[in-house]
Amino acid sequence: GVCKANLDVSIKAYKNPPETIDPPHSSIYPRDDVEL
């Protein structure tokens, strides 16, 4: 379930400007890539 949530967040990040995303969220993206 967490993986799907992360994917949803990443998709929203691509659609929405990075300004709307919190700094901690931006640090999660590279971690998600490593997990994948």
C-alpha distance matrix in Angstrom:
0.0 3.8 5.4 5.3 6.3 8.7 10.0 10.7 12.5 14.3 15.4 16.8 18.4 20.3 21.4 22.3 24.8 23.8 25.9 23.4 20.8 21.2 22.6 19.8 17.3 19.7 19.7 15.9 16.6 18.7 16.3 13.6 16.5 17.4 14.1 14.2
3.8 0.0 3.8 5.4 5.0 6.2 8.6 9.8 10.5 12.2 14.2 15.3 16.3 18.5 20.0 20.5 22.6 21.1 23.3 21.0 18.0 18.1 19.2 16.2 13.9 16.3 16.1 12.3 13.4 15.5 13.0 10.7 14.0 14.8 11.8 12.6
5.4 3.8 0.0 3.8 5.4 5.1 6.2 8.7 9.9 10.4 12.3 14.3 15.1 16.6 18.5 19.6 21.7 20.3 22.9 21.0 18.0 18.6 19.4 16.8 14.0 15.7 15.5 11.7 11.7 13.6 11.4 8.3 11.1 12.3 9.2 9.3
5.3 5.4 3.8 0.0 3.8 5.4 5.0 6.2 8.6 9.8 10.4 12.3 14.1 15.4 16.6 18.0 20.6 19.9 22.4 20.2 17.7 18.9 20.3 18.1 14.9 16.7 17.3 13.7 13.2 15.7 14.3 10.9 13.3 15.2 12.5 11.7
6.3 5.0 5.4 3.8 0.0 3.8 5.4 5.1 6.3 8.6 9.9 10.6 12.3 14.4 15.4 16.1 18.5 17.6 19.8 17.2 14.7 15.7 17.4 15.3 12.2 14.5 15.4 11.9 12.2 15.2 13.8 11.0 14.0 16.0 13.7 13.7
8.7 6.2 5.1 5.4 3.8 0.0 3.8 5.4 5.0 6.1 8.5 9.8 10.3 12.4 14.3 14.9 16.8 15.4 17.9 16.0 13.0 13.9 15.0 12.9 9.6 11.4 12.0 8.5 8.4 11.4 10.3 7.5 10.5 12.7 10.9 11.1
10.0 8.6 6.2 5.0 5.4 3.8 0.0 3.8 5.4 5.0 6.1 8.6 9.6 10.6 12.3 13.9 16.2 15.5 18.4 16.6 14.2 15.9 17.1 15.6 12.0 12.9 14.1 10.9 9.4 12.3 11.9 8.5 10.4 13.2 11.7 10.5
10.7 9.8 8.7 6.2 5.1 5.4 3.8 0.0 3.8 5.4 5.1 6.2 8.5 10.0 10.6 11.9 14.7 14.6 17.1 14.7 12.8 15.0 16.9 15.8 12.2 13.6 15.5 12.6 11.6 15.0 14.8 11.8 13.8 16.8 15.3 14.3
12.5 10.5 9.9 8.6 6.3 5.0 5.4 3.8 0.0 3.8 5.4 5.1 6.1 8.8 9.9 10.0 12.3 11.5 13.8 11.6 9.3 11.2 13.2 12.2 8.5 10.1 12.3 9.9 9.2 12.9 13.1 10.7 13.1 16.0 15.1 14.8
14.3 12.2 10.4 9.8 8.6 6.1 5.0 5.4 3.8 0.0 3.8 5.4 4.9 6.4 8.7 9.7 11.4 10.5 13.7 12.3 10.0 12.2 13.3 12.8 9.0 9.1 11.3 9.1 7.1 10.5 11.5 9.0 10.4 13.8 13.5 12.8
15.4 14.2 12.3 10.4 9.9 8.5 6.1 5.1 5.4 3.8 0.0 3.8 5.3 5.2 6.3 8.5 11.2 11.6 14.6 13.0 11.7 14.6 16.2 16.1 12.4 12.4 14.9 12.9 10.7 13.9 15.1 12.2 13.1 16.7 16.3 14.8
16.8 15.3 14.3 12.3 10.6 9.8 8.6 6.2 5.1 5.4 3.8 0.0 3.8 5.4 5.0 5.7 8.8 9.6 12.0 9.8 9.1 12.3 14.6 15.0 11.4 11.8 15.0 13.5 11.9 15.5 16.7 14.4 15.8 19.2 18.9 17.9
18.4 16.3 15.1 14.1 12.3 10.3 9.6 8.5 6.1 4.9 5.3 3.8 0.0 3.8 5.5 5.1 6.6 6.3 9.4 8.2 6.9 10.2 11.8 12.6 9.2 8.7 12.1 11.3 9.5 12.9 14.7 13.1 14.1 17.5 17.9 17.3
20.3 18.5 16.6 15.4 14.4 12.4 10.6 10.0 8.8 6.4 5.2 5.4 3.8 0.0 3.8 5.6 7.1 7.9 11.3 10.9 10.2 13.6 14.8 15.9 12.5 11.2 14.4 13.7 11.0 13.8 16.1 14.2 14.3 18.0 18.7 17.3
21.4 20.0 18.5 16.6 15.4 14.3 12.3 10.6 9.9 8.7 6.3 5.0 5.5 3.8 0.0 3.8 6.8 9.1 11.6 10.5 11.0 14.8 16.7 18.0 14.6 13.9 17.4 16.6 14.3 17.4 19.5 17.4 17.8 21.5 21.8 20.4
22.3 20.5 19.6 18.0 16.1 14.9 13.9 11.9 10.0 9.7 8.5 5.7 5.1 5.6 3.8 0.0 3.8 6.5 8.2 6.9 8.1 11.9 14.2 15.9 13.0 12.5 16.2 16.0 14.4 17.7 19.7 18.1 19.0 22.5 22.9 22.1
24.8 22.6 21.7 20.6 18.5 16.8 16.2 14.7 12.3 11.4 11.2 8.8 6.6 7.1 6.8 3.8 0.0 3.8 5.3 5.9 7.5 11.0 12.5 15.1 12.8 11.5 15.3 16.0 14.4 17.3 19.7 18.8 19.4 22.8 23.8 23.2
23.8 21.1 20.3 19.9 17.6 15.4 15.5 14.6 11.5 10.5 11.6 9.6 6.3 7.9 9.1 6.5 3.8 0.0 3.8 5.4 5.2 8.1 9.0 11.6 9.7 8.0 11.7 12.9 11.7 14.4 16.9 16.6 17.3 20.3 21.5 21.5
25.9 23.3 22.9 22.4 19.8 17.9 18.4 17.1 13.8 13.7 14.6 12.0 9.4 11.3 11.6 8.2 5.3 3.8 0.0 3.8 5.4 7.5 8.9 12.2 11.1 10.1 13.6 15.2 14.8 17.4 19.6 19.6 20.7 23.5 24.6 24.9
23.4 21.0 21.0 20.2 17.2 16.0 16.6 14.7 11.6 12.3 13.0 9.8 8.2 10.9 10.5 6.9 5.9 5.4 3.8 0.0 3.8 6.6 9.4 11.9 10.3 10.5 14.1 14.8 14.7 17.9 19.5 19.1 20.7 23.6 24.1 24.3
20.8 18.0 18.0 17.7 14.7 13.0 14.2 12.8 9.3 10.0 11.7 9.1 6.9 10.2 11.0 8.1 7.5 5.2 5.4 3.8 0.0 3.8 6.5 8.4 6.4 7.0 10.5 11.1 11.3 14.6 15.9 15.6 17.5 20.1 20.6 21.2
21.2 18.1 18.6 18.9 15.7 13.9 15.9 15.0 11.2 12.2 14.6 12.3 10.2 13.6 14.8 11.9 11.0 8.1 7.5 6.6 3.8 0.0 3.8 5.6 5.4 6.8 9.3 10.4 11.8 14.7 15.5 15.9 18.2 20.2 20.7 21.9
22.6 19.2 19.4 20.3 17.4 15.0 17.1 16.9 13.2 13.3 16.2 14.6 11.8 14.8 16.7 14.2 12.5 9.0 8.9 9.4 6.5 3.8 0.0 3.9 5.4 5.3 6.8 9.2 10.8 12.8 13.9 15.2 17.1 18.7 19.7 21.2
19.8 16.2 16.8 18.1 15.3 12.9 15.6 15.8 12.2 12.8 16.1 15.0 12.6 15.9 18.0 15.9 15.1 11.6 12.2 11.9 8.4 5.6 3.9 0.0 3.8 5.5 5.3 6.7 9.5 11.4 11.5 12.9 15.4 16.5 17.1 19.1
17.3 13.9 14.0 14.9 12.2 9.6 12.0 12.2 8.5 9.0 12.4 11.4 9.2 12.5 14.6 13.0 12.8 9.7 11.1 10.3 6.4 5.4 5.4 3.8 0.0 3.8 5.4 5.2 7.1 10.0 10.3 10.7 13.2 15.0 15.3 16.8
19.7 16.3 15.7 16.7 14.5 11.4 12.9 13.6 10.1 9.1 12.4 11.8 8.7 11.2 13.9 12.5 11.5 8.0 10.1 10.5 7.0 6.8 5.3 5.5 3.8 0.0 3.8 5.4 5.7 8.1 9.7 10.5 12.0 14.0 15.2 16.4
19.7 16.1 15.5 17.3 15.4 12.0 14.1 15.5 12.3 11.3 14.9 15.0 12.1 14.4 17.4 16.2 15.3 11.7 13.6 14.1 10.5 9.3 6.8 5.3 5.4 3.8 0.0 3.8 5.6 6.4 7.2 9.3 10.9 12.0 13.4 15.3
15.9 12.3 11.7 13.7 11.9 8.5 10.9 12.6 9.9 9.1 12.9 13.5 11.3 13.7 16.6 16.0 16.0 12.9 15.2 14.8 11.1 10.4 9.2 6.7 5.2 5.4 3.8 0.0 3.8 5.7 5.1 6.2 8.8 10.0 10.5 12.4
16.6 13.4 11.7 13.2 12.2 8.4 9.4 11.6 9.2 7.1 10.7 11.9 9.5 11.0 14.3 14.4 14.4 11.7 14.8 14.7 11.3 11.8 10.8 9.5 7.1 5.7 5.6 3.8 0.0 3.8 5.4 5.1 6.4 8.8 9.9 10.7
18.7 15.5 13.6 15.7 15.2 11.4 12.3 15.0 12.9 10.5 13.9 15.5 12.9 13.8 17.4 17.7 17.3 14.4 17.4 17.9 14.6 14.7 12.8 11.4 10.0 8.1 6.4 5.7 3.8 0.0 3.8 5.4 5.1 6.4 8.8 9.9
16.3 13.0 11.4 14.3 13.8 10.3 11.9 14.8 13.1 11.5 15.1 16.7 14.7 16.1 19.5 19.7 19.7 16.9 19.6 19.5 15.9 15.5 13.9 11.5 10.3 9.7 7.2 5.1 5.4 3.8 0.0 3.8 5.4 5.1 6.3 8.7
13.6 10.7 8.3 10.9 11.0 7.5 8.5 11.8 10.7 9.0 12.2 14.4 13.1 14.2 17.4 18.1 18.8 16.6 19.6 19.1 15.6 15.9 15.2 12.9 10.7 10.5 9.3 6.2 5.1 5.4 3.8 0.0 3.8 5.4 5.0 6.2
16.5 14.0 11.1 13.3 14.0 10.5 10.4 13.8 13.1 10.4 13.1 15.8 14.1 14.3 17.8 19.0 19.4 17.3 20.7 20.7 17.5 18.2 17.1 15.4 13.2 12.0 10.9 8.8 6.4 5.1 5.4 3.8 0.0 3.8 5.5 5.2
17.4 14.8 12.3 15.2 16.0 12.7 13.2 16.8 16.0 13.8 16.7 19.2 17.5 18.0 21.5 22.5 22.8 20.3 23.5 23.6 20.1 20.2 18.7 16.5 15.0 14.0 12.0 10.0 8.8 6.4 5.1 5.4 3.8 0.0 3.8 5.4
14.1 11.8 9.2 12.5 13.7 10.9 11.7 15.3 15.1 13.5 16.3 18.9 17.9 18.7 21.8 22.9 23.8 21.5 24.6 24.1 20.6 20.7 19.7 17.1 15.3 15.2 13.4 10.5 9.9 8.8 6.3 5.0 5.5 3.8 0.0 3.8
14.2 12.6 9.3 11.7 13.7 11.1 10.5 14.3 14.8 12.8 14.8 17.9 17.3 17.3 20.4 22.1 23.2 21.5 24.9 24.3 21.2 21.9 21.2 19.1 16.8 16.4 15.3 12.4 10.7 9.9 8.7 6.2 5.2 5.4 3.8 0.0
